[in-house]
Amino acid sequence: MRPPEISHDSSLVVDVILHALDALAREGDLDYEYVALVQATSPTVTTGDIDSAVAMAITKQADTVITGFHAGQRHPATMFSLSANDEVTWLLDDEQRMSRRQDLPDYFIRTGLVYVISTETLVQRRSIYGERIFCLVVSEERALTIDEERDFQIAEFLLRR
């Protein structure tokens, strides 16, 4: 069971994982090179996704494997922030902002389907992200993350289909 200090909405997932690893170590079960993190907010993750992410981590000697999908129309060249008075500040430089969509480099959006993290990264960095990060690319249709009521409604609709 999780102690109260890491059982809140604001708790960091790395603290939860480290607590679980510590509990396993106290039971004498120490032989883990990687941890697979599958979150309840990602209902479309498959056993194939998990197996592929684990295989990628082992094959590539990754610190972290994440899942992601192609950004498509949500390319960073189209993104900007707004000041308090609604003035635009572009994320990228003029050259990329003026490029045709087809000429822009591919970018991907991280999903929460599955993470595979080396235990060394977790312990030494106290982070789920190491230096050697690889991505298992999934389709956008399967990249559902439920964080709000609207997300749940969309997921429910798609999963019923």
Secondary structure, DSSP 8 states (H G I E B T S, - for coil): ---GGG-STT--HHHHHHHHHHHHHHTT----SEEEE--TT-TT--HHHHHHHHHHHHHHT-SEEEEEEE-TT--GGG-EEE-TT--EEESS-HHHHTS-GGGS---EEEEEEEEEEEHHHHHHHSSS--SSEEEEE--GGG-----SHHHHHHHHHHHH-
